[in-house]
Structures are given as C-alpha cells and as structure tokens.
Amino acid sequence: MKIRTRYAPSPTGRMHVGNLRTALYAYLIARHGGGDFLLRIEDTDRERYVEGATEIIYRTLADAGLTHDEGPDREGDVGPYVQSARVAAGIYRKYAEELIEKGEAYYCFCTPERLATLAHAVGHTEEDADGDGETKSIRIYDKHCLSLTKEETADNLAKGMPHVIRQNNPTSGTTTFHDELYGDVTVDNAELDDMILIKSDGYPTYNFANVVDDHLMGITHVVRGNEYISSTPKYNRLYEAFGWEIPVYIHCPLITDETHKKLSKRSGHSSFEDLVEQGFLPECIVNFVALLGWSPEDNTEIMTLAQMTERFDYKRISKSPAVFDYTKLKWMNGEYLKAMDEAAFFEKATPYLKRAIPSFTDESVLEKIAAMVKTRIERWDDIAPMVDFFARMPDFDPAILTHKKMKTDAASSLSVLRELLPVLEAQDDYSNDALYQRIRLFTEEKSYKNGYVLWPLRIAVTGKEMTPCGATEAMEILGKKETLDRIRRTVRMLEEGTVLV
C-alpha cells in the first residue's frame, strides 16, 4: 500500500503552530515512506473564511519547505482539491443521500428555536475544534426527525423547508477505534451526537467532508490534533456505513505554552508568520516544531528537513503535552545563525543593519558589523539593540563604569580617559590593530591592566556594558572624529558630575 497523507487547512488566517506541526508530520510520514503528500483546502465554513488566507497557506508551506505532490495548484487524478469546488460538483450531497438510503442518515427540519431547548438538557462539553483552547456546550440531538415518515419528509422537502442532514448514530453500546499512539479507544455510543453532515446552506460540515474526501483521495494516514479523538468514532461509523477502509489514525499531543495552558491563537508567537516576523529562520521554526511531541532515536535536536525525513518514525510521537519553550527556540535559532555561511548571513542581516544604523551605507563596514553580531544573536531582531550605538551615542549611567574585576569606577575612568585622550588625538591610523597596539603600549607605559583602560574606553565610545565588539573594533568603525567626540563628551559629563541618563 502506498502511503498517502494530506494537510487540509481551513483558510481562516495565519498558520497556527499546531497546524504547521500537523502539516509537517503528515509530510514526514509520506516522504519517509516514499508516499504522496496532498494539500486540500477546506473552505466550507464560510463564516470563518478569511480573504487572502489561502495565499498564506501556500506561502507558509513553501517557506517551510513542505512541497505537496497534489493540490489546487498541482492537480492530480482525485481533484478538485478545494472543498467549495467539490460542493459545486455535488459530491457531498450524493454521499449524504446514499447514507439516507441506507438508514445511516436522515433529514432534520428542526428549527433553531427547538434545538436551543435541547442545550439545557445536556451538560456535555467537548474541545473546541478551532484550537483556541476553549470549551463549549454541545447539543445531543434527540432524534426527533428520525421518526418522520417518508411521506412527511417528502412533503417538507417539497415545501422547501430549511433542513440539514444528520448522521444516525446508535444510542446504546460502545464504539471502539484504534489510534497508533493511544491504542484502542472505546466510547459510549450514548455520547455520540447525531452530527450534522450537510448544513442548511447545502455545504458539508468539516466532519463529513473530510471523511468523504479522505476516502476519495486515497488517504491512508490521517494526522491531526488529539482534540479530534472524541469525534473519531463518528468518522469510523461513516467509513463503516459506506464499506470503506478506515485510515491509520495518528492523533498528536496538545501544544501548551510555558504555563502549561493550551497555546492560544491569540499568543504573540502562535503562528509561523509571527515567528518569522520576530526574526526566526523558517528552517529553525520547522526543526523546533518537529520536536513538539517527537524526537529521533538518537535525540538529535538540530536537523535539516532531509534529516528529519530520514529519521521520522511516527510511533515515537509522545502522548504527553508538548511545551512551546520560547527560550529553547531562541537558542536553536542562534545555533542556526552561527552555522550560516558568512555571505548568506550578511545578505539576510543587511536589512536589519540598515534599519538600525541607516547612516551606514558602506557595505564593507556593514560586513564587519555583521561578522561581529553573527555568533551573538539569537534572532534577527536582536541586531538593532546590539548595534544601534553606532548610529547614536546612547545616554548612560556612570555607575556602569564601576567594574569590580577591572577595579574601575567613575573617578578612575575619568582619570584614564583624560590621560588617553591626547594619545588618541595624536593617533592617525584608526584601524583596529593599530589602535589596539597603541593602547597596549599606553597601558604598559602607565603600568595599567588592559581592562582598567579598555573597560571605560569601550563604555565611553559605545555607552553600553554589552557590545558585540571590543573598544578598538568599535573605534575603527566609528572613525577618529566620532570616537574623539564621544570620549570628550563622556569626560565632560564626568567632570560635571552629570548623570548620563
């Protein structure tokens, strides 16, 4: 049997991390087994449809490197690959009516007012399928319309009465299904609502459409979040009613934030595009998301998509909730940045450098600054606060001149800077090496420790305790005039006893 998996998103906005993981695991299962990975757009929920969201899906999958074999833009033999187009073709209505003929479904003409009275009779809840971590009441339908005669049903249809088509589920006994991670799961049939298959607007529900489409598209392995476990018995009853083969189910664990609450769509880092905008590399995001519930046998953490494909075994997916550890993501991204080719890093870093220090246009200078930050940043957004001192000398509190190890304070720093200023004024060569050698000679002449001089000098020219470079490296980039202006300003402020904040 050739493996065929699918990713079937709804175009409702940016791709949530949980949805990206579903797509990734489906992709890895297919690629690891030499199978096909399909993309299907499930746009039948018109109330939640967001204009432009389909383009976001294509863009995210492309940026993540998850290429599909078949989809709306790569038609195969089982299209169309957009559900609204399948509605227009009459596919779902045909199969719903087939279930009615078999007694596995029926027309329901109940009004919203009548249905509302049922909600108070049942205190049952289920996880909201949209993944926002909330729960909501559901109605267990009382099968009222199942008792209608064929003549009554035909008369109602002839009158054009609004209606839906419901699944006819048993009210006694149990239903058991198998999941690759959770094993055999048994559900009491009394909990199975007669779910709607075709809505009053003629569109299929998600639950019905994905069963029909998965069968017609030959999907062998279904990957989805574990919030769908409670619905799976109803899906299986549809497969059995049609006499179709049930696919392999792989229900993935919940993704939580650091407080162990379900990662919400409202979180500032819950979507792929959120993370890209925060300065994370797409390939790192994919790597990190792969580890939200799965790990290879050798516990390697940094992997390319090709390496993940080679090592992926869905039986190693955990049932325990996966924590979205933002700190770990930043560390991982830092490792990716360190490993980048110098030229590629500079190309990606350039826009961030130019925004942080717009007056710097010399590419050779920008390359030097890029090299300084390459091993020190974890995200592209870390660049600006690290290099903004090149554009403007920041105000600072003279308390930062105090350094126990260097044995410096504001007073000693003022003394050293006064002594050093004429030496730097006389220095013409402001290259890093020449400056360093001249300052080392100065420290030897004065019998000072290097840090006793370089610590206040670096703060005097950068205004910061932490910088991606040493004092002389910063001075080379700033040039003689700007360097001396900054040192004189610092000396003046220290002499006046002004707090530099």
HELIX and SHEET records of a PDB file:
HELIX    1   1 VAL A   17  HIS A   32  1                                  16    
HELIX    2   2 ALA A   53  ALA A   64  1                                  12    
HELIX    3   3 GLN A   83  ALA A   88  1                                   6    
HELIX    4   4 ILE A   91  LYS A  102  1                                  12    
HELIX    5   5 PRO A  112  LEU A  118  1                                   7    
HELIX    6   6 ALA A  119  ALA A  121  5                                   3    
HELIX    7   7 HIS A  144  SER A  147  5                                   4    
HELIX    8   8 LYS A  150  ALA A  158  1                                   9    
HELIX    9   9 ASN A  189  GLU A  191  5                                   3    
HELIX   10  10 TYR A  206  LEU A  216  1                                  11    
HELIX   11  11 ASN A  226  SER A  231  5                                   6    
HELIX   12  12 THR A  232  PHE A  242  1                                  11    
HELIX   13  13 PHE A  272  GLU A  277  1                                   6    
HELIX   14  14 PRO A  282  ALA A  290  1                                   9    
HELIX   15  15 LEU A  305  ARG A  311  1                                   7    
HELIX   16  16 TYR A  314  ARG A  316  5                                   3    
HELIX   17  17 TYR A  326  ALA A  339  1                                  14    
HELIX   18  18 GLU A  342  ALA A  356  1                                  15    
HELIX   19  19 GLU A  363  VAL A  373  1                                  11    
HELIX   20  20 TRP A  380  ASP A  382  5                                   3    
HELIX   21  21 ILE A  383  VAL A  387  1                                   5    
HELIX   22  22 ASP A  388  PHE A  390  5                                   3    
HELIX   23  23 PRO A  398  LEU A  401  5                                   4    
HELIX   24  24 ALA A  410  ALA A  426  1                                  17    
HELIX   25  25 ASN A  432  LYS A  446  1                                  15    
HELIX   26  26 ASN A  450  THR A  462  1                                  13    
HELIX   27  27 ALA A  471  GLU A  496  1                                  26    
SHEET    1   A 2 ARG A   4  TYR A   7  0                                        
SHEET    2   A 2 ASP A  36  LEU A  39  1                                        
SHEET    1   B 3 ALA A 105  CYS A 108  0                                        
SHEET    2   B 3 VAL A 164  GLN A 167 -1                                        
SHEET    3   B 3 ILE A 196  ILE A 198 -1                                        
SHEET    1   C 2 THR A 125  GLU A 127  0                                        
SHEET    2   C 2 THR A 135  SER A 137 -1                                        
SHEET    1   D 2 THR A 174  ASP A 179  0                                        
SHEET    2   D 2 GLY A 183  ASP A 188 -1                                        
SHEET    1   E 2 HIS A 221  GLY A 225  0                                        
SHEET    2   E 2 VAL A 248  CYS A 252  1                                        
SHEET    1   F 2 ILE A 255  THR A 256  0                                        
SHEET    2   F 2 ALA A 322  VAL A 323  1                                        
END                                                                             
